Amino acid sequence: MDITQLFDDDDRAVSPVIGVILMVAITVILAAVIGSFVLGLGNSVQQTAPNANFQFDFQDNGAGNFTVTATHTGGDTVPATENLSINTTDSTFESKNDFDPPVSAGESASIKNVSEGTVSVIWTAQNGENSQILADEQVPN
């Protein structure tokens, strides 16, 4: 046995191994980027609802019907690019009313002839995918 073979600096096998590892890493990264675009994960960034306060006023119209006015009493202003509406779970009421954007403190919207259920102020994001109830209240009996 030749003792010089033990101390021979043979680095030929290192380059192919590093090359394969780099190719696999690049492939995984490219697959993740392309997959996020194809599946639309880049667009799923959640828009957060504004932190706004609302007060409900119930005006009795007789016969158990109310005109309900929701007034923005403070907090964040809802920009014109987002939708803010007042709606009810009253089964006989089939219409909703939108606030005129942008909605800031002091502005209000009303709905008429509500007799039962819950009245809610509903925020809808610009993309239409997210919505949240900002305030709700039971209709008086």
Number of C-alpha atoms within 10 A of each C-alpha: 5 5 7 8 9 9 7 8 8 9 7 8 8 9 9 10 11 11 11 11 11 12 12 12 12 12 11 12 12 12 11 12 12 12 13 13 11 10 10 10 11 11 10 10 7 10 13 12 18 16 11 17 16 21 15 22 15 17 13 15 13 9 8 13 18 20 15 23 19 25 21 23 16 15 13 15 15 21 14 13 12 18 20 26 18 24 22 25 16 15 10 12 16 10 10 12 15 16 20 14 15 14 20 18 16 11 16 19 18 19 20 17 18 25 24 19 17 15 22 21 26 18 22 19 18 14 13 10 10 13 18 15 14 16 17 18 14 13 21 13 8
